[in-house]
Amino acid sequence: MANIEYSLSPNESMQFEALKNMAASGVDVRKFSPQLTQKLKRAWLNVARSSASKNKSFRRVLISLRKFRKDYWIWHDLGKI
């Protein structure tokens, strides 16, 4: 529990400070549209599929990333108030 508190709390709090600094510098901070997010996801999946078929190390990391993302959804869905 202390490890989670130590690693996640500072990281989460740094995000909004960084966003405020960017906005104060004139950056127009916005969320991507769902359409653009889907296009980016499809492009990533194509690149990942191609790279995994050619590179054993990339494939190993991609498998690990996919497992993490699958497991992360448990936290994502239940971890918010």
Residue pairs with C-beta under 8 A, 6 or more apart in sequence:
19 29
22 29
23 29
32 40
48 62
51 58
51 59
51 62
52 58
52 59
52 62
53 59
